[in-house]
Amino acid sequence: MRHFITQSIFHLILLLFSMLPFADSNAQAAKKKSKKVAAAEADDRAPAPQPTARSVGFTDPTTGMKFVNLSGGCFQMGDNFGDGDGDEKPVHEVCVSDFAIGKYEVTQGEYKRIIGSNPSHFSLCGDNCPVEKVSCNDVQDFINKLNSQSGRNYRLPTEAEWEYAARSGGKREKYSGGDNVNAVSWYGSNSGAETHPVGQKQANGLGIYDMSGNVWEWAKDWKGDYSSGSQQNPQGPSSGSNRVIRGGSWYNVARHMRAAYRYNFSPDDRRNHLGFRLASPVQPDLKPSEVQTTPVAITPKRVAEEAPVQAESLFASRMAKLESARDVSRSSTVPDLTPKVQSPLQSTTVTQHPPGASGLTKLEERYRREFEKDIAEGDTRFLNSDDFLFGSFLRRFESAVYGVWRYPREAALRGIEGITPVRMTFNKRGEITNIKQLESSGARILDEEVFRTLRAIGPVGGFPKGYDKEEFHLIVFFQYGGSRRALR
């Protein structure tokens, strides 16, 4: 009996050992199956593949600005999270073609390289900080000058392109780069009430920085309502009063950092939270040594249609040829552009003055006599005054003017010259509150450019210590001649 029990136990142990490989095999199979199921479930939860950068991108040879090339695609534009404002609805399908967009916001250093001055309130932040206090009109001047120098076709992104790029190629992202606002943006709660150098926060999925926060960014579109239907490369309304801005800024709350959030300002608004980034057609990378430098023929048609010129340098060679071919009597070849009706610009007389030094000196002497009493009272000065008290103020004004003032290309090509004397009134913040044209240059095209310039510049800084009056008056002569401009 004892032998039988011992034998039975022995056979039972053998049986158990023989089953172990099958148990291990079944466990491994179950484990593999569990992994496959989990992977399948993860695939179901994962978002559909989204477009990514078309290529690494390119660097602008003129400024060094970096761009990311994007493949076009379709996405659901607007409030995808249900927490947006009314103008973010309805959510609608938008498809955009391939384009390139700036990897960073345009910096102060890049802006100075093209314009020659820095309008930024936070100028002490440095050349690598975003430029701000630029109006949409200022941005267009920058673009025109950059295109003229680089031979490329930069522009502002459309609102649809901006949102597509901000959301990493149209992904369902709350902020540009994800759902963590602190990781991707400088805004009211973490900025310390100032801008910061570009590229310090986390990039989005396409390697683009600061599309949420730091500074608002101008878009190309006029502000309008969304369409409910599918759209291909929408351009926004054909006209309007305000331009769209996107992205939020250093002083805004978190909800304004959302990629779908929309706001708008007048095209001539300048604020210390308003900046921009550029877009363009996709480009291969181009090194500075490969830039086309061969001169091309400059014709009135080419200048008018292909190269909106902002600086006088482009006309120098053309004007030299015009000068050599021009008759001795300049007046017989210059078309009369003086309006036959009273110009809406304020003026007391319409006189064509020779733009030479003698003509300008005589004109200045006349106005010094006319405003002798105001000059004696201390609230009126001429730009060329050797003035210790207002010297810094006058130089800031002069720098601001040269940043935006240009010789109209039509006038330069036709040899139209003249002097536009203007009397301006400034308030204590250095803002121009009144502009009076003392007389016309004789060509409306020149006079209107002066007014455009003065409306475009922002505050030039407060009055110096020791000047306690509420207003300050400045008389300036805007001189056009020989394809050049000069202030006096």
Secondary structure, 3 states (H helix, E strand, C coil): CHHHHHHHHHHHHHHHHHHHHHHHHHHHHHHHHHHHHHHHHHHHHCCCCCCCEEEEEEECCCCCCEEEEECCEEEEECCCCCCCCHHHCCCEEEEECCEEEECCCCEHHHHHHHHCCCCCCCHHHCCCCECCCCCHHHHHHHHHHHHHHHCCCCECCCHHHHHHHHCCCCCCCCECCECCHHHHCCCCCCCCCCCCCCCCCCCCCCCCCCCCCCCEEEEEEECCCCCCCCEECCCCCCCCCCEEEECCCCCCCHHHHCCCCEEEECCCCCCCCEECCCEECCCCCCCHHHCCCCCCCCCHHHHHHHCCCCCHHHHHHHHHHHHHHCCCCHHHCCCCCCCCCCCCCCCCCECCCCCCHHHHHHHHHHHHHHCHHHHHHCCEEECCCCCCCCHHHHHHHHHHHHHHCCCCHHHHHHCCCEEEEEEEEECCCCCEEEEEECCECCCHHHHHHHHHHHHHCCCCCCCCCCCCCCCEEEEEEEEEECCEEEEC
